[in-house]
Every structure is written in C-alpha cells, then in structure tokens.
Amino acid sequence: MSVDLEDHFCDLPINEWEKYPSRVVNTTKTLLKIFDEHDVQATFFTLGYVAEKHPELIEEITKKGHEIASHGYSHYNLKKLSKESFEKDLLKSIKILEKTSGDKILGFRAPWFSISDQNLHVFEVLKKFLKYDSSIYPVGPHYGFASAPRFIYKLNIDNPLEENQNGTFYEIPMATMKLPLLGNFPIAGGIYLRFLPWKFIKTGIQNINKSNFSAMCYIHPQDLDPQRPKLPGTSWHNYYGLKNSTAKIISLLKEFKFRTARDVLKL
C-alpha cells in the first residue's frame, strides 16, 4: 500500500499553493487511523513541501512504522523538467524528508507518473541516490509505458521496459489487470479506486497475487475528504466518488494484507 502524500491543492502550480488552506494534516490522520484499525503498513511518497510545512505529521507517520519515500519537492510534471532541475528538486526533497523522518529515503514516485521515453534520464538520477522507483504505470498511451512489465522487477536503466536480473535498482509498477483486446487496465488507486466497481478491483489484485507478486496500490489523503473544496484549474475526476471512497478503501484493507515497499523488497 502506498500514499501519495500531498495537499488538495498540489495539482496546481506551486506559486498558487499559499492561496488555499491546508487540509492534509486532518485527512492524513483519518487515513492513519484507518491503517491502524486494519493493521496496514504503507509507504508514504511524500512531497518535500508537505514535510517542510508539517514536520510533526511526518514524525507521526514514522512512529507508526510506515515508510517515508520521496514524491519530489514541488509536484512538478517531470516531462517538463531538465535532468539538472529534476535532480535539484529530488535532492531538496530527500534532505527534508530524511531530517523530518529520521530515516534513510529509499524510494521515489513521480508526480502524475510523469516518466516516459521523453525523460528516461530520470532513472539515471534516481539510481544515484535511491534503491527503487514506483512511477511506471504499464498502461498507454496516457502514462507512456504500455508494454512495461506489470510486476516488480530489477530495472534496466538504459531501457526501463526491460528487466536486468543482475541489476540493483527496483521498479514497482502500479497494479493493472490484463484484459482481452483492451490490454492492461489500471486498478491501482486514485480515480480508478473511486471509479471502478469494488469486485473488479478485487479480482485484479487477486490475479496479481496468484502470480506470486504484490499489487502496488495507492491513495491520496484527499481521497478520504468528501468535503474537498473544488479549486479552479482542477479536473472533475479529482472529486468523483469521494462520498463512497472511504468505504471502498476499508473494503480493500479488509480483503488484503498490505506492507511497505521497503518491506516487500527486503531493503
């Protein structure tokens, strides 16, 4: 289980964030309570900005045994960043996250899963500082890697669509279900968790587990916020299904056992 730890306004440009009141502390505490009730350990892919603003929240997450990983500092679309700008943003986040959590940061997830064949240099940077990535969504064309492996693998830095069995850097793709004619279909979380029927999601995760792999799922704290305010410049899908999302997430946690990425990879 993973959490993209960001505030409800973080899909907007960073220079607009201070206009809006933060909701991330309360929504994350709601999520932590649900995790406690269902004995769930999760990886929190955390924005450096959030950790900087709310260090006490990161301390609470860590004390409960969850893993802190990086989601970058500024929630940039990585397709729009140079290699140098990405590395600067990543290192800024790692410094803040390690200070607030007291733990070594091992993993990363790109905002909007924004890694494609346009910016493969991201993996070169990640390998220098981290042990794993969880940014590949093997669904196309929106996410860019429709033919990527669907299960955890050691990534070939030169070609992320290929496995390097002698490699040391892991990729944890997002959970998908392989459908006839349609190919890989997303089931991992976010809008898909809120939109899709529960039985469909359950079947997809069961199929992954039957292949002896873990299914990487994700949620955002704001997915549990039915009063989430609608902000200019955000899309309808950010608000769809919020009234029923808590019940669906609880069903997910009751049905399956979840651990951190660090534990699954034995790092």
Phi, psi and omega in degrees: 000139177224156179233128170273099188274097181215163180272168187294344182259006190283355171281348177274163176302144187299333180287356177256353189297323184291351179287340191241142178291141180287144176234001192289329181294310182295318182291324179291323178294325174298316180295318179299321178297317179295319177299317179301316183294337184242016175054050182254134170249131187229159171262125180260102175284103197252134172291134175303326179300316181294317179296323179293320181281329187226063182299329180295330178292318179295320178299319180294317178301314182295318180298332179277003175091007178277161180263139171259128175230175186265140171241021187082180177264316195248004180059042178282150166287113188293341178292344182256005182250146171285165178302318182293318180293322178296315181298321179296315180295318180298311183295325176299316180294315182300317180300314181292316183293320179292325179292316184281329183268333185077008182244158172286131179275127186248335190229170184213147167226131180285135171306136181059019183051041194273052171243132179214188179292354177282338187218050180295346177299342177304318182292326176299319179290314183300318183297335181291332191236342190229177183252337182205162175231152174221063184242344184278123173250105186286059180223138178231168001271353188300317186266349168095347183227060184298331184259013178290156175304146183268349185238166181306134180207162174275119193278138171276111186301325181286333179214096185293353176276355181243151177268143172244099186297339178263005182286172181237358183249125186264148168243133176245095181293157176287150184294134176222161172245133179273119183246144176303137178071318184278336183082210182287133181237132185288135176225003196293320185167199181059229180299327183290322176295322181282333188267319189280152174297143182302319182298326179293314179298314180302314180297319180298316179292320177300320180296320177296314180297325178295338176273009179067034175235157173276147176262121178277113178250161179211152172218166173246149175306323181289349174293343180256020187240085181295343177264015180307122182289141178280128184250147177297140178089358177258156186267161180302327186292344176292342187243353183290132173077012183295329182295329184253001189290324181297315179298322180290320178295319178298319176300319179298315183288331176289326187279327187232156176267130183238141177229176177283160175299319179303317180290318181297321180276352180059048181264000000 
